[in-house]
Amino acid sequence: MRALVRAPAVEPRGSTVVVGSVAGDAHELGVQIVAALFELQGGRAIVLGAETPIEDLVQAVQHFQAD
């Protein structure tokens, strides 16, 4: 998806988010779309992918100091 968007590379300057879907929810495409749109706006997206255990999401938010 990111390869299809012809936008200049932007150094992250905004908020950081952790993006993923919880275990039992396999919406990988939606996760990638949300992350790409966020990054196009200058944010930093940490993508954990689909079916991520909730504990991993919480740990990533803490580790990356996500907003």
MARGU-239750 format. One record per residue: residue in one letter; x, y, z of N, C-alpha, C in turn. Coordinates in steps of 0.001 Angstrom, whole numbers, padded with zeros to 6 digits, always signed. Example, Ala and Ser with C-alpha at 12.3 -4.5 7.8 and 13.67 -1.06 7.14 Angstrom:
% residues 2
a+013190-005690+007800+012300-004500+007800+013200-003300+007800s+012850-002250+007080+013670-001060+007140+012900+000030+007870
END
This chain:
% residues 67
m+000826-001190+000000+000000+000000+000000+000869+001252+000000r+001844+001307+000891+002688+002496+000960+003430+002733-000354a+003799+001648-001033+004530+001780-002287+003668+002406-003375l+002371+002304-003271+001474+002846-004284+001225+004340-004119v+001468+004841-002942+001215+006253-002663+002447+007054-003058r+002258+007997-003934+003375+008805-004414+003446+010099-003614a+003974+009997-002442+004126+011172-001588+005577+011258-001149p+006068+012451-000942+007450+012577-000492+007628+011961+000886a+008812+011424+001126+009101+010854+002443+009041+011970+003479v+008334+011701+004547+008178+012696+005600+008753+012117+006881e+009620+012875+007492+010166+012468+008785+009042+012610+009814p+008809+011563+010630+007733+011668+011622+007911+012909+012497r+006849+013698+012627+006929+014917+013417+005759+015052+014384g+004853+014104+014309+003654+014215+015123+003581+013120+016162s+002399+012679+016390+002121+011661+017396+002594+010287+016952t+002723+009401+017924+003039+008002+017671+001831+007168+018065v+001463+006236+017176+000366+005321+017479+000840+003888+017275v+000226+002987+018006+000444+001557+017818-000811+001028+017143v-000636+000348+016011-001768-000109+015220-001741-001631+015128g-002871-002236+015383-003010-003680+015264-004454-004048+015492s-004784-005275+015209-006115-005752+015555-005945-006883+016557v-006863-006961+017478-006751-007931+018564-006942-009356+018064a-006466-010300+018846-006597-011720+018502-008056-012042+018213g-008278-012794+017155-009632-013150+016737-010175-012226+015659d-009439-011160+015351-009863-010197+014336-008759-010108+013289a-009004-010602+012103-007963-010729+011084-008044-009647+010011h-008196-008400+010388-008323-007310+009424-006979-006651+009131e-006074-007398+008548-004730-006903+008246-004761-005719+007283l-005601-005768+006275-005656-004682+005299-006056-003365+005962g-007052-003423+006819-007479-002217+007529-006382-001646+008405v-005626-002513+009048-004502-002087+009894-003478-001343+009035q-003158-001889+007878-002170-001266+006990-002670+000070+006439i-003953+000159+006114-004518+001404+005594-004458+002497+006655v-004875+002179+007859-004845+003162+008945-003415+003642+009190a-002460+002723+009239-001065+003093+009473-000535+003991+008354a-000826+003634+007104-000339+004424+005968-000918+005833+005982l-002197+005963+006260-002824+007284+006307-002253+008128+007436f-002022+007509+008569-001452+008231+009711-000055+008735+009368e+000765+007877+008745+002127+008266+008389+002137+009364+007315l+001184+009336+006402+001108+010382+005385+000839+011753+005998q+000253+011764+007168-000011+013013+007872+001148+013417+008783g+002244+012656+008728+003428+013019+009494+003570+012321+010828g+002683+011400+011124+002770+010659+012378+003674+009445+012249r+003874+008772+013342+004672+007540+013380+003735+006408+013763a+003661+005384+012915+002789+004243+013179+003630+002998+013414i+003410+002365+014538+004045+001097+014866+003013+000022+014547v+003287-000784+013534+002310-001773+013061+002619-003140+013661l+001670-003657+014420+001829-004980+015018+001118-006053+014212g+000242-005654+013306-000432-006618+012452-001742-007118+013028a-002255-008143+012374-003553-008698+012754-003398-009765+013822e-004467-009963+014539-004563-010997+015578-003444-010894+016611t-003236-009677+017095-002219-009409+018100-002822-009569+019496p-002181-010323+020366-002686-010425+021738-002733-009044+022390i-003766-008790+023150-003959-007475+023761-002785-007080+024650e-002164-008052+025286-001010-007763+026139+000135-007177+025309d+000313-007680+024082+001364-007165+023199+001063-005729+022766l-000207-005438+022526-000587-004068+022173-000265-003107+023314v-000625-003493+024524-000371-002648+025692+001133-002448+025895q+001909-003514+025779+003356-003405+025942+003973-002492+024889a+003508-002586+023656+004032-001740+022583+003701-000278+022828v+002484+000005+023300+002102+001388+023615+003047+001956+024663q+003332+001185+025680+004233+001636+026739+005668+001773+026229h+006131+000786+025484+007515+000795+024994+007803+001966+024055f+006885+002224+023128+007085+003287+022152+006527+004637+022614q+006014+004680+023833+005433+005899+024405+004424+006518+023443a+003520+005668+022982+002515+006109+022019+001542+007094+022651d+001022+007954+021793+000038+008936+022249-001285+008289+022267
END
